[in-house]
């Protein structure tokens, strides 16, 4: 069976927008853990557009410009890069309201269908193998851009993985990488450094799990096939929140559900329900299911879901509707679960995050 998956580095314009939106959500939650917020972000060239609303008991003291600049600097968009986050011109129509947010944040204030999926085992963080390795190699490239041999390159980039899955494991057939480079760097030098990062990361994964059976030297690898990518980020592409949902969830093999994650406060049912469904799916796989898909549907202003459905390959632990009650989920997954690292990539990858811990 051929499996294909894609991941984007944190400097990709769409993912940059997700991180800006969640940085505002994180700031709102820092001021008021019950804060209600929904933020949308668009970016093109040197322009950023913000819309949405924040309702909290404590007013914002930081400007959106400061939050955006801090987000950009954290991922490498600063002086010396083609993009300097401090130079964006910002247009905001975000409504900042001061008051008690609990009438909105303590209720199911939207209808939605959420999906949670888990399979395989802890070595893959309960993810499809193509999603696991795409995210792992993406993280290795980004780490190298921040602190390693690719320092100064990126942070815009994409990675695509094509692999073959059979009873013996997974054979990576093709890796495709497109990554932003510094304007004065030598293209072939960049190619060599990217290859070195990919090889080290892949062999590290292989050493921990022999099911990754193909030798790195036998993988077909394409790096920047269009040639040098210098004008990266929002100078090369526009970006919007919520456009990388496949990468944010489980890859193209698994259904998405009905809502985005980034830009939603932690108690919004799109986000809270998705975390709860993912956790329930992991529990089912840990109890013996080969893989498990949990689908939960919610109605506005109703705490318990309209419907909970499990689809798994063996009969294992199931939770009733009360487990997915909005109040019960809000008690288990608090605003502290939101971190910049959550916003920068697949939100269901790291088992050490608070909302994924079994």
C-alpha positions in Angstrom: 0.0 0.0 0.0 1.4 3.4 -1.0 1.0 6.2 1.6 1.7 9.9 1.0 1.8 12.7 3.6 2.9 16.3 3.7 4.2 18.6 6.5 5.0 22.3 6.5 7.7 24.1 8.4 6.6 26.8 10.9 7.6 29.6 8.6 5.2 28.5 5.8 2.7 31.5 5.4 -0.3 29.4 6.4 1.4 27.9 9.4 2.7 31.3 10.4 -0.9 32.6 10.4 -1.9 29.6 12.6 0.8 30.5 15.1 -0.1 34.2 15.2 -3.7 33.3 15.8 -2.8 30.9 18.6 -0.3 33.3 20.1 -3.2 35.7 20.6 -5.3 32.9 22.1 -2.4 32.0 24.4 -2.2 35.6 25.5 -5.9 35.7 26.2 -5.7 32.5 28.2 -2.8 33.9 30.2 -4.8 36.9 31.2 -8.0 34.9 31.9 -8.1 31.0 31.7 -11.8 31.3 30.8 -11.3 33.7 28.0 -13.4 33.3 24.9 -11.6 34.0 21.6 -11.7 33.2 17.9 -9.0 34.7 15.7 -8.5 34.6 11.9 -5.2 35.8 10.2 -4.3 36.5 6.6 -0.8 37.5 5.4 0.6 38.7 2.0 3.8 40.5 1.3 4.3 43.0 4.2 0.6 43.0 5.2 -1.2 41.1 8.0 -4.9 41.2 8.5 -6.5 40.1 11.8 -10.2 39.5 12.5 -12.3 37.9 15.2 -13.0 38.6 18.9 -11.5 38.2 22.4 -13.7 38.4 25.5 -11.9 38.3 28.8 -12.2 39.7 32.3 -8.7 41.2 32.0 -8.0 43.6 29.2 -5.1 43.0 26.7 -2.0 44.9 27.7 0.2 43.7 24.8 -0.2 45.0 21.2 -0.9 42.6 18.4 2.3 44.0 16.7 4.4 42.8 19.7 2.7 39.4 19.6 3.3 39.0 15.9 6.9 40.1 16.1 7.6 37.8 18.9 6.0 34.9 17.0 8.1 35.7 13.9 11.3 36.0 15.8 10.7 32.7 17.6 10.6 30.8 14.3 13.4 32.7 12.6 11.7 35.6 10.8 14.0 38.4 12.0 16.8 40.6 10.8 18.9 38.9 8.3 16.1 36.8 6.9 14.1 37.7 3.8 11.1 38.3 6.1 11.5 40.5 9.2 8.3 40.1 11.3 8.8 43.5 12.9 8.2 45.2 9.6 4.7 43.9 8.9 1.9 46.4 8.5 -1.1 45.2 10.5 -4.8 45.8 10.0 -7.0 44.5 12.8 -10.7 44.4 13.2 -10.5 42.1 16.3 -13.1 43.1 18.9 -11.5 43.2 22.3 -14.2 43.1 24.9 -13.8 43.2 28.7 -16.3 41.2 30.8 -17.2 37.7 32.0 -16.5 35.3 29.1 -18.0 32.2 30.8 -21.4 32.5 29.1 -19.5 31.6 25.9 -16.5 29.7 26.9 -18.3 27.4 29.4 -20.9 26.2 26.9 -21.0 24.4 23.6 -21.5 27.5 21.4 -21.3 25.9 18.0 -22.4 22.7 16.2 -19.6 20.4 14.9 -18.4 16.9 14.2 -15.0 16.1 15.6 -12.7 13.2 14.8 -10.2 11.4 16.9 -7.9 8.7 15.5 -5.2 6.5 16.8 -3.4 3.4 15.6 -0.2 1.4 15.5 1.8 2.0 18.7 3.7 4.5 20.9 6.8 4.4 18.7 4.7 6.2 16.1 2.9 8.4 18.7 -0.3 6.5 17.6 -0.2 8.2 14.2 -0.1 6.8 10.7 3.5 6.1 9.8 3.5 8.6 6.9 2.3 11.4 9.2 4.7 10.4 11.9 7.8 10.5 9.7 6.7 13.6 7.8 6.4 15.5 11.1 9.6 14.0 12.5 11.7 15.0 9.4 10.0 18.4 9.3 11.0 19.0 12.9 14.6 18.0 12.2 14.8 20.5 9.3 13.3 23.3 11.5 15.6 22.5 14.4 18.5 22.7 12.0 17.3 26.1 10.7 17.2 27.5 14.2 20.2 25.9 15.8 22.0 23.6 13.4 23.8 23.4 10.1 20.9 25.1 8.3 21.1 28.1 10.7 19.7 31.2 8.9 17.9 29.2 6.2 14.1 28.7 6.3 11.9 28.8 8.2 9.6 28.5 5.2 9.5 25.0 3.8 7.5 21.9 2.9 8.2 18.2 3.1 6.4 15.4 1.3 6.8 11.7 2.1 5.9 8.7 -0.1 6.2 5.3 1.4 5.2 1.7 0.9 3.5 -0.1 3.8 3.4 -3.9 4.0 3.4 -6.6 6.6 7.1 -6.1 7.3 6.9 -2.3 7.9 7.5 0.8 6.0 9.8 1.5 3.1 10.3 5.3 2.4 10.4 5.6 -1.4 10.6 9.3 -2.0 11.3 12.5 0.0 10.6 15.9 -1.5 11.8 19.0 0.3 11.3 22.6 -0.6 13.0 25.0 1.8 13.8 28.7 1.8 17.5 29.7 1.7 19.5 32.8 2.4 20.0 35.0 -0.6 23.8 34.8 -0.7 24.1 31.1 0.0 25.3 28.5 -2.5 22.5 26.3 -3.7 24.5 23.1 -3.8 25.8 23.7 -0.3 22.1 24.0 0.9 21.3 20.7 -0.9 24.1 19.0 0.9 23.1 20.3 4.3 19.5 19.3 3.8 20.6 15.8 2.8 22.7 15.6 6.0 19.8 16.6 8.2 17.4 14.2 6.6 19.9 11.3 6.8 20.7 11.9 10.5 17.0 12.2 11.4 16.0 9.2 9.4 18.8 7.0 10.8 17.9 8.0 14.3 14.3 7.0 13.7 15.5 3.7 12.1 17.7 2.9 15.1 14.7 3.1 17.4 12.3 1.1 15.2 13.5 -1.6 12.8 10.2 -1.5 10.8 11.7 1.5 8.9 13.5 -1.0 6.7 14.8 0.9 3.7 18.3 2.2 3.7 18.6 6.0 3.4 20.9 5.6 0.4 18.1 3.9 -1.5 15.5 6.6 -1.0 14.8 9.0 -4.0 15.3 12.5 -2.7 14.3 15.8 -4.4 15.4 19.1 -2.8 14.1 22.5 -4.2 13.4 21.0 -7.6 12.3 24.5 -8.8 15.7 25.9 -7.9 16.6 28.3 -5.1 13.7 29.6 -3.0 14.9 32.9 -1.6 11.8 35.1 -1.5 10.1 32.9 1.0 7.3 33.4 3.5 4.6 35.9 2.7 6.8 37.4 -0.1 6.4 34.1 -2.1 2.9 33.0 -1.1 -0.2 34.3 0.8 -1.2 32.6 4.0 -4.4 32.1 6.0 -5.4 30.3 9.2 -6.9 26.9 8.8 -5.5 25.9 5.4 -3.2 23.1 6.6 -5.9 21.0 8.3 -4.6 17.7 6.8 -1.1 18.4 8.2 -2.6 19.5 11.6 -4.6 16.3 12.0 -3.5 12.9 10.8 -2.6 13.2 7.1 -4.9 12.5 4.1 -5.7 9.0 5.2 -7.9 10.0 8.1 -11.1 12.2 8.0 -10.8 15.7 9.3 -14.1 16.3 11.0 -15.8 19.7 10.8 -13.6 22.4 12.3 -10.1 24.0 12.5 -7.9 24.0 15.6 -5.7 27.1 15.4 -7.3 30.3 16.4 -9.9 28.6 18.6 -9.7 29.0 22.4 -9.2 25.8 24.3 -12.8 25.3 25.3 -14.2 25.8 21.8 -15.9 22.6 21.0 -14.0 22.2 17.7 -10.8 22.1 19.5 -11.8 20.6 22.9 -13.9 17.9 21.2 -11.1 16.9 18.8 -8.6 16.6 21.7 -11.1 14.5 23.7 -11.8 12.2 20.7 -8.1 11.7 20.1 -7.5 10.8 23.7 -10.4 8.3 23.6 -9.0 6.7 20.4 -5.6 6.3 22.0 -7.2 4.6 25.0 -9.0 2.1 22.7 -5.7 1.2 20.9 -3.9 0.8 24.2 -6.6 -1.6 25.2 -6.2 -3.8 22.2 -7.8 -2.2 19.1 -5.5 -2.2 16.1 -6.7 1.3 15.1 -9.7 3.4 16.3 -11.6 6.3 14.9 -13.9 8.2 17.2 -16.6 10.5 15.8 -18.5 12.9 18.1 -21.2 15.3 17.1 -22.3 18.3 19.1 -25.3 20.7 19.1 -25.1 24.3 20.3 -26.0 24.8 24.0 -26.1 21.1 24.7 -23.3 19.8 27.0 -23.5 16.2 26.0 -22.9 15.2 22.4 -25.7 14.2 20.0 -23.8 11.1 19.0 -20.6 9.2 19.7 -19.4 6.5 17.3 -16.4 4.2 17.5 -15.0 2.4 14.5 -12.2 0.1 15.5 -10.6 -3.1 14.3 -11.1 -5.0 17.5 -13.5 -4.6 20.4 -11.8 -2.5 23.1 -12.6 0.2 25.6 -15.4 2.6 24.7 -16.6 5.7 26.5 -20.3 6.8 26.7 -21.6 10.3 25.9 -20.9 11.5 29.4 -17.2 11.2 28.9 -17.4 13.7 26.0 -19.6 16.1 28.0 -18.2 19.7 27.4 -17.7 20.4 31.2 -15.9 17.0 31.6 -13.6 17.8 28.7 -12.9 21.3 29.9 -11.8 19.9 33.2 -9.4 17.5 31.6 -7.9 19.8 28.9 -7.1 23.2 30.4 -5.8 26.3 28.7 -2.3 25.4 29.9 -2.3 22.8 27.0 -1.9 25.7 24.5 1.8 26.4 23.8 3.6 27.8 20.8 4.8 24.3 20.0 1.2 23.1 19.7 0.5 25.7 17.1 3.6 25.1 15.0 2.7 21.6 13.7 0.6 18.5 14.0 -1.4 18.9 17.2 -1.7 15.1 17.7 1.9 14.1 17.4 3.5 14.5 20.8 2.3 12.1 23.5 3.9 14.2 26.2 1.5 17.1 25.7 -1.0 17.5 28.5 -4.0 16.8 26.4 -2.5 13.7 25.0 -1.2 12.0 28.2 -3.1 8.8 28.8 
